[in-house]
Amino acid sequence: MDIMVFLTEQWMLVAILSVLAVAFFIVESRKGGAALTHHEVVRLLNDDNAVVVDVRDSKEYKAGHIAEAINIPFR
């Protein structure tokens, strides 16, 4: 019941928060690059048009990685 009172009394605040939340999700969803299929990745690697960056820890990278991949640990 208290939440309904708040929503009706503070409708403008709730509306602004809703608009900002939607804007945030739209901006964040556009930050990533275009998604690639595994076929496109293989084609780029075979054509030497790709740079692979491996963000795993150095220990994991040394255990096995894609040939010519560059290791830049995430941490």
C-alpha positions in Angstrom: 0.0 0.0 0.0 2.8 2.4 0.9 4.4 1.8 -2.5 1.2 2.9 -4.3 1.1 6.1 -2.3 4.7 6.8 -3.2 4.1 6.1 -6.9 1.1 8.3 -7.1 2.6 11.2 -5.1 6.0 11.0 -6.8 4.8 10.2 -10.4 7.3 12.6 -12.0 10.2 11.2 -10.1 9.2 7.6 -11.1 8.7 8.7 -14.8 12.2 10.3 -14.9 13.7 7.2 -13.3 12.0 5.0 -15.9 13.2 7.1 -18.8 16.8 7.1 -17.5 16.7 3.3 -17.0 15.5 2.8 -20.6 18.1 5.2 -21.9 20.8 3.4 -19.9 19.9 0.0 -21.3 19.8 1.3 -24.9 23.2 2.9 -24.6 24.7 -0.2 -22.9 23.3 -2.5 -25.5 25.0 -0.5 -28.3 28.4 -0.6 -26.8 29.4 -4.0 -27.9 30.7 -4.7 -31.4 28.8 -6.7 -34.0 28.3 -10.3 -33.2 30.2 -12.8 -35.4 29.3 -16.3 -36.2 32.0 -19.0 -35.8 32.1 -19.2 -39.6 33.0 -15.5 -39.9 35.7 -15.8 -37.2 37.3 -18.8 -38.9 37.2 -16.9 -42.2 38.9 -13.8 -40.7 41.5 -15.9 -39.0 42.3 -17.8 -42.2 42.5 -14.6 -44.2 44.9 -13.0 -41.7 42.4 -10.2 -41.2 41.9 -10.8 -37.4 43.7 -10.1 -34.2 42.8 -12.4 -31.4 43.2 -11.0 -27.9 43.1 -13.6 -25.1 42.1 -12.0 -21.8 42.6 -15.1 -19.7 45.3 -15.3 -17.0 48.9 -16.0 -18.2 48.8 -19.4 -16.7 45.7 -20.4 -18.7 47.1 -18.8 -21.8 50.4 -20.8 -21.6 48.3 -24.0 -21.1 46.9 -23.6 -24.6 45.8 -20.8 -26.9 45.0 -19.9 -30.5 48.1 -19.5 -32.6 49.4 -15.9 -32.7 46.9 -14.8 -30.1 47.9 -11.8 -27.9 47.6 -12.3 -24.2 46.4 -9.3 -22.2 45.2 -10.5 -18.8 41.9 -9.0 -17.8 43.1 -8.2 -14.3 
